[in-house]
């Protein structure tokens, strides 16, 4: 199926009840139906009975344009890995990396070391399936897509009864999962499935997770699973971040968590319109750094408090544009990703001249967001990540508020 554009592992997830059909996007569902009909010739799933010719054609084009989902094969090497014990390691990885391992069927669910299975009747008789709480998976995926998910830990057990499963180099801090090793998930299966679901909706999702790698035999793995589920459960609060941040990053983190822009600021290099995102973390951080340039945590906190209040007023004054129906206003430029650089300039201007935010709505309404010069900057072919364009947008608004 993969050569038809169906990602590796998707049909397996559906057939096992892990992935409900209701969660499959229309183009993929259409192509899946086409492929199954070609194989089975079952009239009940004839695609022309369920989709129009145009839907089938558009679905083929949509799937064909996507990058191929190549199978990951062992050995796999991870970098920046810290050895805790000879059989215990920790690092940080992209959720997309874990999902690619899962789609490549490298991560297995070991019923001996996990919670009890559920059983379903299939063509091969009664088979065990993971006891999955779909509501929990959907909640996790929703949180990941809205950028409000606090990075958490996933624990994998990498082992082999016949050969070495892992090779750790302390000098380069690299950990290699060797060919022939079995990778089972010890803790975090719902988190992983949430990631699978979220990335199916937004393939650009840029989420880092803390990864714990163990190399236990079955009995030790059982003991560990019992331990983390009775005594030391993984907390649902944000674990300490693995990378240092600029003071402007701290400001944006606060805006992400505490303002009405929660879930609207993408961590990736571009926004996901389907997820309702408005701008990116990097654009916001660039704006805060350029306009406010906080030099300490105290200054960062003061700037964050100011901007949280500002964006609450802004979003509250234009609910449709920023919260309810942002996709309907994309062509107005009012919620263009780069426009948020301008809003940061406006926020500082209001603070500097002590203008009340109650006047913000009328101020924004008086601005021409389709001004030819501004429009050219926002839609410049160099894109939203070009530094020169960003600086030009900031200068444009600084000139405007100074008039």
C-alpha positions as CSV (number, residue, x, y, z in Angstrom):
1,X,0.0,0.0,0.0
2,X,2.9,2.3,0.7
3,X,3.7,2.6,-3.1
4,X,0.1,4.0,-3.5
5,X,0.7,6.7,-0.9
6,X,-0.7,5.0,2.1
7,X,1.8,5.5,5.0
8,X,3.4,2.4,6.4
9,X,1.4,1.0,9.3
10,X,-1.8,2.9,8.7
11,X,-3.8,-0.1,7.5
12,X,-2.4,-2.2,10.3
13,X,-3.6,0.4,12.9
14,X,-7.1,0.5,11.4
15,X,-7.5,-3.2,11.2
16,X,-6.4,-3.6,14.8
17,X,-8.8,-0.9,16.0
18,X,-6.0,1.4,17.1
19,X,-6.9,4.1,14.5
20,X,-10.6,4.6,14.0
21,X,-11.8,5.3,10.4
22,X,-13.3,8.6,11.7
23,X,-9.8,9.9,12.3
24,X,-8.6,9.2,8.7
25,X,-8.5,12.3,6.5
26,X,-10.6,12.2,3.4
27,X,-7.9,11.9,0.7
28,X,-6.2,9.1,2.5
29,X,-9.5,7.3,3.2
30,X,-10.3,7.6,-0.5
31,X,-7.0,6.1,-1.6
32,X,-7.2,3.4,1.0
33,X,-10.7,2.5,-0.4
34,X,-9.3,2.4,-3.9
35,X,-6.4,0.2,-3.0
36,X,-8.6,-2.3,-1.0
37,X,-11.1,-2.5,-3.9
38,X,-8.3,-3.3,-6.3
39,X,-7.1,-6.1,-4.1
40,X,-10.4,-7.6,-3.0
41,X,-12.8,-6.5,-5.8
42,X,-15.4,-6.3,-3.0
43,X,-18.4,-4.4,-4.5
44,X,-19.3,-3.1,-1.0
45,X,-16.2,-0.9,-1.0
46,X,-16.2,0.1,-4.7
47,X,-14.8,3.7,-4.4
48,X,-17.2,5.0,-7.1
49,X,-20.1,4.2,-4.7
50,X,-18.5,6.4,-2.0
51,X,-16.6,9.1,-3.8
52,X,-17.1,11.2,-6.9
53,X,-14.6,11.0,-9.8
54,X,-13.4,14.5,-8.8
55,X,-12.8,13.4,-5.2
56,X,-10.8,10.4,-6.3
57,X,-8.7,12.5,-8.7
58,X,-8.0,15.2,-6.2
59,X,-7.2,12.6,-3.6
60,X,-4.7,10.9,-5.9
61,X,-3.1,14.3,-6.6
62,X,-3.0,15.2,-2.9
63,X,-1.4,12.0,-1.8
64,X,1.1,12.0,-4.7
65,X,2.3,15.5,-3.7
66,X,3.2,14.3,-0.2
67,X,6.8,13.3,0.6
68,X,7.1,9.5,0.7
69,X,7.1,7.9,4.1
70,X,10.1,5.6,3.8
71,X,10.5,2.7,6.2
72,X,13.1,3.1,8.9
73,X,15.4,0.2,9.3
74,X,17.9,-0.8,12.0
75,X,20.5,0.1,13.0
76,X,19.3,3.5,14.2
77,X,21.7,5.9,15.9
78,X,20.6,8.6,18.5
79,X,22.8,11.5,19.5
80,X,23.2,13.5,22.7
81,X,22.4,10.4,24.8
82,X,23.3,10.3,28.5
83,X,24.1,6.9,30.1
84,X,22.5,6.6,33.6
85,X,23.4,2.9,34.0
86,X,24.8,0.3,31.6
87,X,21.1,-0.6,30.8
88,X,19.5,2.8,31.1
89,X,19.8,5.9,28.9
90,X,18.1,9.2,28.4
91,X,17.9,11.8,25.6
92,X,15.4,14.0,23.7
93,X,13.9,13.2,20.3
94,X,11.3,14.5,17.9
95,X,7.9,12.9,18.2
96,X,8.0,12.5,14.4
97,X,11.1,10.2,14.9
98,X,9.1,7.9,17.3
99,X,6.1,7.9,15.0
100,X,8.4,6.9,12.1
101,X,9.7,4.0,14.1
102,X,6.1,3.0,14.9
103,X,5.0,3.2,11.3
104,X,8.0,1.1,10.3
105,X,6.7,-1.5,12.8
106,X,9.9,-1.3,14.8
107,X,8.1,-0.4,18.1
108,X,6.0,-3.3,19.3
109,X,3.5,-3.7,22.1
110,X,4.7,-6.4,24.5
111,X,1.7,-7.8,26.3
112,X,4.0,-9.6,28.8
113,X,5.3,-6.3,30.1
114,X,2.3,-4.0,29.6
115,X,-1.2,-3.6,31.0
116,X,-3.7,-6.4,30.2
117,X,-4.8,-6.8,26.6
118,X,-8.3,-6.5,25.1
119,X,-9.4,-9.2,22.7
120,X,-11.1,-8.8,19.4
121,X,-12.4,-11.4,16.9
122,X,-10.8,-11.1,13.5
123,X,-10.3,-13.3,10.4
124,X,-7.5,-15.1,12.2
125,X,-9.7,-15.8,15.2
126,X,-9.5,-14.0,18.6
127,X,-6.4,-11.8,18.8
128,X,-5.1,-9.5,21.6
129,X,-5.1,-5.8,21.0
130,X,-3.7,-3.0,23.2
131,X,-6.1,-1.7,25.8
132,X,-6.3,1.8,24.4
133,X,-8.4,4.6,25.8
134,X,-9.3,6.5,22.6
135,X,-10.6,9.5,24.5
136,X,-7.2,9.9,26.1
137,X,-5.4,9.5,22.8
138,X,-7.7,12.2,21.2
139,X,-7.1,14.6,24.1
140,X,-3.4,14.1,23.8
141,X,-3.4,14.6,20.1
142,X,-5.6,17.7,20.4
143,X,-3.2,19.2,23.0
144,X,-0.2,18.4,20.7
145,X,-1.8,20.1,17.8
146,X,-2.7,23.2,19.8
147,X,0.9,23.4,21.0
148,X,-0.2,23.2,24.6
149,X,1.1,19.7,25.3
150,X,3.8,19.7,28.0
151,X,6.7,17.5,26.8
152,X,6.6,14.2,28.6
153,X,8.6,11.0,28.7
154,X,8.3,7.9,26.6
155,X,10.2,4.7,27.7
156,X,11.4,2.1,25.3
157,X,12.8,-1.3,26.1
158,X,15.5,-2.4,23.6
159,X,16.5,-6.0,24.0
160,X,17.6,-9.3,22.4
161,X,18.0,-12.8,23.7
162,X,20.6,-13.7,21.1
163,X,22.8,-10.7,20.5
164,X,23.8,-7.2,21.7
165,X,20.8,-4.9,21.3
166,X,22.6,-1.5,22.0
167,X,26.0,0.0,21.4
168,X,26.8,3.2,23.4
169,X,29.8,5.4,22.7
170,X,30.5,7.6,25.8
171,X,32.9,9.9,23.9
172,X,30.4,10.9,21.2
173,X,27.4,10.3,23.4
174,X,25.7,8.2,20.7
175,X,23.5,5.2,21.2
176,X,22.9,2.7,18.4
177,X,20.0,0.3,18.3
178,X,21.5,-2.7,16.6
179,X,20.1,-4.8,13.9
180,X,18.1,-7.7,15.3
181,X,17.0,-5.9,18.5
182,X,13.4,-5.8,19.6
183,X,12.0,-2.4,20.6
184,X,9.0,-2.5,22.9
185,X,7.2,0.4,24.6
186,X,7.4,0.2,28.3
187,X,5.6,3.4,29.1
188,X,3.8,6.1,27.1
189,X,1.8,4.1,24.5
190,X,-1.1,6.5,24.7
191,X,1.3,9.4,24.2
192,X,2.8,7.7,21.2
193,X,-0.6,7.1,19.7
194,X,-1.5,10.7,20.4
195,X,1.6,11.7,18.4
196,X,0.6,9.3,15.6
197,X,-2.8,10.9,15.4
198,X,-1.4,14.5,15.7
199,X,1.2,14.0,12.9
200,X,-1.4,12.5,10.6
201,X,-3.2,15.8,10.8
202,X,-0.2,18.1,10.9
203,X,2.9,16.6,9.4
204,X,4.9,19.7,10.3
205,X,4.3,19.3,14.0
206,X,7.6,20.0,15.8
207,X,7.3,18.4,19.2
208,X,10.2,17.2,21.3
209,X,9.8,14.4,23.8
210,X,12.1,13.0,26.5
211,X,13.1,9.5,25.6
212,X,14.2,6.9,28.2
213,X,15.8,3.8,26.7
214,X,16.1,0.7,28.8
215,X,17.6,-2.7,28.0
216,X,15.8,-5.1,30.3
217,X,15.0,-8.8,30.2
218,X,11.3,-9.7,30.5
219,X,11.2,-10.1,34.3
220,X,13.1,-6.8,34.9
221,X,10.8,-5.0,32.4
222,X,7.7,-6.3,34.3
223,X,9.2,-5.1,37.6
224,X,9.9,-1.7,36.1
225,X,6.4,-1.4,34.6
226,X,4.9,-2.2,38.0
227,X,7.1,0.3,39.7
228,X,6.2,3.3,37.5
229,X,2.5,2.5,37.7
230,X,2.4,2.2,41.5
231,X,5.1,4.3,43.1
232,X,6.7,6.7,40.7
233,X,4.1,7.6,38.1
234,X,5.3,10.1,35.5
235,X,3.8,13.5,36.4
236,X,1.5,15.2,33.9
237,X,3.2,18.6,34.4
238,X,5.9,19.9,32.2
239,X,9.3,18.3,32.7
240,X,12.4,20.4,32.8
241,X,13.2,21.5,29.2
242,X,16.4,20.1,27.7
243,X,17.6,23.2,26.0
244,X,18.4,26.7,27.2
245,X,16.2,29.6,26.0
246,X,16.8,33.3,25.2
247,X,14.9,35.8,27.4
248,X,12.7,36.5,24.4
249,X,11.9,32.8,24.2
250,X,10.7,32.9,27.9
251,X,8.4,35.7,27.0
252,X,6.8,33.8,24.1
253,X,6.5,30.7,26.3
254,X,4.5,32.7,28.8
255,X,2.3,34.1,26.0
256,X,1.7,30.5,24.7
257,X,0.6,29.3,28.1
258,X,-1.2,32.3,29.6
259,X,-2.8,34.3,26.8
260,X,-5.7,33.9,24.4
261,X,-3.0,32.9,21.8
262,X,-2.7,29.6,23.6
263,X,-2.5,27.0,20.8
264,X,-2.2,29.6,18.1
265,X,1.7,29.8,18.1
266,X,3.3,27.1,16.0
267,X,6.7,25.6,17.0
268,X,7.4,24.7,13.4
269,X,8.8,27.0,10.8
270,X,5.4,27.5,9.3
271,X,1.8,27.5,10.7
272,X,-0.8,24.8,10.3
273,X,-3.9,26.5,9.1
274,X,-6.0,23.3,9.7
275,X,-4.9,23.5,13.4
276,X,-6.0,27.2,13.5
277,X,-2.4,28.5,14.1
278,X,-1.7,32.1,13.5
279,X,2.1,32.7,13.8
280,X,5.2,30.9,14.8
281,X,7.3,30.8,17.9
282,X,10.4,32.0,16.0
283,X,8.6,35.0,14.6
284,X,7.3,36.0,18.0
285,X,10.7,35.6,19.7
286,X,12.3,37.6,16.9
287,X,9.8,40.4,17.4
288,X,10.2,40.4,21.2
289,X,14.0,40.4,20.9
290,X,14.0,43.2,18.3
291,X,11.4,45.5,19.9
292,X,11.9,44.9,23.6
293,X,15.3,43.2,23.8
294,X,14.8,41.9,27.4
295,X,18.2,41.5,29.2
296,X,17.1,39.5,32.3
297,X,14.4,37.2,33.6
298,X,12.8,40.1,35.4
299,X,12.6,42.2,32.2
300,X,11.3,39.1,30.4
301,X,8.5,38.7,33.0
302,X,7.5,42.4,32.7
303,X,7.4,42.2,28.9
304,X,5.4,38.9,29.0
305,X,2.9,40.4,31.4
306,X,2.5,43.4,29.1
307,X,2.1,41.3,25.9
308,X,-0.3,38.7,27.5
309,X,-2.6,41.6,28.4
310,X,-2.2,43.2,25.0
311,X,-3.0,40.0,23.0
312,X,-5.9,39.2,25.3
313,X,-7.4,42.6,24.3
314,X,-6.5,42.1,20.7
315,X,-8.0,38.6,20.4
316,X,-11.0,39.6,22.5
317,X,-11.7,42.6,20.3
318,X,-11.5,40.5,17.1
319,X,-12.7,37.1,18.1
320,X,-13.5,35.8,14.6
321,X,-10.2,36.9,13.1
322,X,-8.0,35.3,15.8
323,X,-10.0,32.7,17.7
324,X,-13.2,31.4,16.1
325,X,-12.8,31.6,12.3
326,X,-9.2,32.7,11.5
327,X,-9.3,30.9,8.1
328,X,-12.0,33.2,6.9
329,X,-9.8,36.2,7.4
330,X,-6.5,35.0,6.0
331,X,-6.8,37.4,3.0
332,X,-7.2,40.4,5.2
333,X,-3.6,40.2,6.4
334,X,-4.9,41.0,9.9
335,X,-3.8,37.5,11.1
336,X,-0.9,36.9,8.8
337,X,2.0,35.3,10.6
338,X,4.3,38.3,10.1
339,X,1.7,40.8,11.2
340,X,2.4,39.7,14.8
341,X,5.7,41.5,14.6
342,X,3.6,44.6,14.0
343,X,1.3,43.9,17.0
344,X,4.4,43.6,19.2
345,X,5.5,47.1,18.0
346,X,2.0,48.4,18.6
347,X,2.0,46.8,22.1
348,X,5.2,48.7,23.1
349,X,3.9,51.9,21.6
350,X,0.7,51.7,23.7
351,X,2.8,51.1,26.8
352,X,5.3,53.8,26.0
353,X,2.7,56.5,25.6
354,X,0.4,55.0,28.3
355,X,-2.5,54.7,25.9
356,X,-5.3,52.6,27.4
357,X,-5.9,49.2,25.7
358,X,-9.6,50.0,25.6
359,X,-8.7,52.1,22.6
360,X,-6.9,49.2,20.8
361,X,-9.8,48.1,18.8
362,X,-10.4,51.5,17.2
363,X,-6.7,51.9,16.6
364,X,-6.5,48.5,14.8
365,X,-9.6,49.3,12.7
366,X,-8.1,52.5,11.6
367,X,-5.0,50.8,10.1
368,X,-4.9,49.7,6.4
369,X,-3.6,46.1,6.5
370,X,-3.9,45.9,2.7
371,X,-1.5,48.8,2.2
372,X,0.5,48.1,-0.9
373,X,3.9,48.3,0.7
374,X,2.8,46.1,3.7
375,X,1.2,43.6,1.4
376,X,4.3,43.3,-0.7
377,X,6.4,42.5,2.5
378,X,3.9,40.0,3.8
379,X,3.8,38.1,0.5
380,X,7.4,38.4,-0.5
381,X,8.6,35.2,-2.2
382,X,11.5,35.0,0.4
383,X,8.9,33.9,2.9
384,X,8.2,34.5,6.6
385,X,11.5,33.2,7.9
386,X,13.7,35.7,6.1
387,X,15.4,38.1,8.5
388,X,15.4,41.1,6.2
389,X,11.6,40.8,5.6
390,X,11.0,40.5,9.3
391,X,13.1,43.6,10.0
392,X,11.3,45.5,7.3
393,X,7.8,44.6,8.7
394,X,9.0,45.9,12.2
395,X,10.3,49.1,10.7
396,X,7.0,49.6,8.7
397,X,5.0,49.5,11.9
398,X,7.4,51.6,13.8
399,X,7.1,54.2,11.2
400,X,3.3,53.9,11.2
401,X,2.9,54.3,15.0
402,X,5.3,57.2,14.9
403,X,3.2,59.2,12.5
